[in-house]
Amino acid sequence: MPYFVPPAAVARKARKGLALRASLPPSRRGGTAVGVRRAVQLANRQRVSIHVVERMASFFARHAGNRDAPGWGEDSPGWQAWLLWGGDEGRAWARRILARERERDRE
């Protein structure tokens, strides 16, 4: 099974999400326990499996509509969660990996 190291830009966004979440009172914190664990993994640039990359792509597909919500780009729960999963950089990275793996499977 292939493993992938998150790029530095993805790690930075995950760290930003963790810091933002930590700066807010518990009642305003976004993200789930899974999202926080994923952020720690990404922030530390730990190797992730293709299954994790698929989960990342799935998260971004489900939550792309949150971009229109109030507080996006500031401190909304949706924004926090987006950052925890690596932000726009994480979304692009997951898409690139999955496209490359699909191409490999066709060969």
N, C-alpha and C positions, 0 to 999 in steps of 0.2 A: 504494500500500500504506500503510495507516495505521501510525503510530508512536505510542508511548505513553511518557510520562515516569513513572518509578516514584515513588510517593508518599514523603514524608519518612519515614514509619514503616517502609516496606519498606527504604529506604536504611539506617536505623538498625539494623535487624535484620541486614542483610548486613554492616555494619561490625562489629557485635557478633560475628558468626560468624568474620569474618577475624581479629579480635583474639583470640578464644578459640583458634582454630586456631594462630595464631602463638605463643601462650603455652605451647603443649604441645610436648613432645619429638616429633620426627618419627615415632616409632613409635606415637604416640597421636593423630596428626592424622587427622581425617575429611575427607571431601569429595574429589572428583576434580579434575583440572585444569580440566575444563569448569565444575564448580561454583565453583571459585575465580575463574575468569574471569567467570562470571555475577555473583558477589558484587561484584567490582570494578565491573562495569557498573552494578549496582543501587546500590551505595554511592555512586557518582558521579552517580547520577540521570541516566544517559545514556539517550537515547531507545532504545526497543526495538521491534522489529517484532511483528506479530501472531504470526509464527512463534515468536519467543522466548516470548511469552506462552503459546502452546500448549505449548511445551516445559516451561515452569514448571508449568502445570497437570498435565501428564503426570508430571513428577517428584513432585509432591505426591500424586497418586493412587497412584503406585507405592510411596511411602515412608510413607504414613499409618500403616501397621501398626507402624512402628518406635516409635511413641509408647509402646508397652507395654514396650520394652526397658529394661534397667537403665541408669542414667546419663542418661536422658532429662531434659532441663531442667537438666543439669549440664554434663558434658563428653564424653558418649559420641560416637563417630564419627557416629552417626545424627543426634544433636542438632546437631552442628557442621554437617553437610550441610544440615539443615533451615534453619538460620539463614543459611547461605551463599546459599540460594535465596530469602531474604526472610522466612522464618519464617511464622507464622500469617497475618501481614499480607500477605505475598507470595501465599500461597495464596488468601486472600479477594480480593485485587486481581485476580489472574489469572482467578478465577471470574467476577468482575463484568464484566471486559472481554469474556470469551468469551460470556457470556450476552447482553451488549449487542450484540455483533457478530452473534450468531445471530439475535437479534430484528431487527436491521437487514437481514439477508439474507432474512428472511421478508416484509419490506415490499415 
